[in-house]
Amino acid sequence: MEYTFIPKGVCSRKISFEINDGIVSNVRFAGGCAGNTQGLAALIEGMKAEDVVARLSGIRCGFKRTSCPDQMAEAIKEAIK
């Protein structure tokens, strides 16, 4: 199933992804630091959704309370509710 999430507190404006049988795929970020978001998408491709949440939750970007990885974790948490 495809999901869209609007992140808060970061440079990226939208995160789109799929979760099928608990596996994350087709992650796409709109905006943000292109190299970082492309790298993040490539790293979590094919991972279990719960593992992504466990690894990325709580990561901060500089003085911000969140980051693109943390917002990805939030997006997945919302999707698997």
N, C-alpha and C positions, 0 to 999 in steps of 0.2 A: 504494500500500500504506500502511496506517495503522501508525503507531509510537507507543509510549508510552515516556517517559524520566522517571526519577526523578532530579531534579537534586540536587547536593550543594553545601553551603556557601552557599546563597542562601535567600531567603524563599519563593520559589515551591516548591510541593510536587510538581507533576507538569507535564510538557509533553507534549501530544498533537499530532500533525501527520501529514500525508501527504506522500509523495514519489511522484510518478507521472511517468515519462519524465524523471527528473532535476529536476523542478520541485516546489518546496515549496508546500503549500497547507493550508488548514484548521488553522492553528496555534492552539492553545488552551493557556493557562497556568491552572493551579489555584493560587491564592494569589499572593503577590508584590504588588508595587505595581501596582494595576489599570491606571492610565493608562499606565505604562511598558510593561507586558506587552501591553496592547492595541495600543499604538503600534508596538511591535516586531513583533507578529504582522501588523499591516497593512502595514508596510514590507517585510517579506520575502515576503509573499504573491505568488506567481507568479515568484519568483526561482529561478535555478538553484541547486541545493543546494551546489555547489562555491563559488559566489560568496558565499553566505551564510556558509559556513565561513571563507572568506578575509577577509570584512569584520568578523566578530564575534569570532573567536578572540583570546583574550588580553585582552579588555576586563575591567577590574576595577571593582568597586563599593566605593568608599571604601577601607578598609584590608583588605578581603577579597581573597583570591587569585583570585576568580572573580566572575561577575555572571550575571544572567539571560541577557543576550546571549551570553556565553561558554558558558554551559550549553546554550543552544540550538545553538551550533556543535558542542559535544560530542555532543549528541543526534543531530545530522545525521551527524557522522563515524561514530558507532556504527551508524546506520541504513544507511549506504552501504558498510559493510565487505563 
